[in-house]
C-alpha cells in the first residue's frame, strides 16, 4: 500500500549530511570549513536551509566538528539539532540513518535531505521541495535530479543502512512515488580543490 502524502510543511524538518571525510579535497582544512565568500562552505548551505523556513534542521557530523560554524545563530533562529555519526566512514547511508534516528525521536512526518557541500542550492529549492505534497519529492536542475530530496516518514524504513548512497536508492526502487520539482540554482558539490576554485571564481548565492 502506498503511503498517504502528507500536507506540505506539516511537521517537516531538514536533514543536512555533513559527515564525510572529504578525502578528495586537497587543502589546509576540511572542504566544509573552506572559506567561500568569507563563510565556510557548509555555512552557506545551512543559511540557505534556515532561510527556507524549515525547522528543526538536523545536522549530521562525523569527520569534522561544526561547533564553530554553528556558534552564531542561523537566519530566523531555527532549531538546530547536531548528531555525530560514529560510523561516518561506512558511507552516506550511515549518516542518513543517524539523521533519521533524530527525526523519529522528534516525531517528524518527513525530512528534506541535502548535502553540506552544495553551496549553490538556494533557499527557494529547499522551500519548493518542502512544499510539494508527495511521498518523495526531488529537486531537478535543467531536468537532472539532484538535492534536496524530501522523504515521507512512512518510507524511512526503506532507506539503505550501508554504502555510499542515500535517498537515491529509494528513488530508484520506488519511482512511482517520486514527484520532480523544478528548481533554480547550482547543485554542483565541492569534492576537489578544483571544484572549490571554480566556486571562488563564479560564486552562486544561496539566498
C-alpha positions, 0 to 999 in steps of 0.5 A: 500500500502506498503511503498517504502524502502528507500536507506540505510543511506539516511537521517537516524538518531538514536533514543536512549530511555533513559527515564525510571525510572529504578525502578528495579535497586537497587543502589546509582544512576540511572542504566544509570549513573552506572559506567561500565568500568569507563563510565556510562552505557548509555555512552557506548551505545551512543559511540557505536551509534556515532561510527556507523556513524549515525547522528543526534542521538536523545536522549530521557530523562525523569527520569534522566538528561544526561547533564553530560554524554553528556558534552564531545563530542561523537566519530566523533562529531555527532549531538546530539539532547536531548528531555525530555519526560514529560510523561516518566512514561506512558511507552516506547511508550511515549518516542518513540513518543517524539523521533519521534516528533524530527525526523519529525521536522528534516525531517528524512526518518527513525530512528534506535531505541535502548535502553540506557541500552544495553551496549553490542550492538556494533557499527557494529549492529547499522551500519548493521541495518542502512544499510539494505534497508527495511521498518523495519529492526531488529537486531537478536542475535543467531536468537532472535530479539532484538535492534536496530530496524530501522523504515521507516518514512512512518510507524511512524504513526503506532507506539503505543502512550501508554504502555510499548512497542515500535517498537515491536508492529509494528513488530508484526502487520506488519511482512511482512515488517520486514527484520532480520539482523544478528548481533554480540554482547550482547543485554542483558539490565541492569534492576537489580543490578544483571544484572549490576554485571554480566556486571562488571564481563564479560564486552562486548565492544561496539566498 
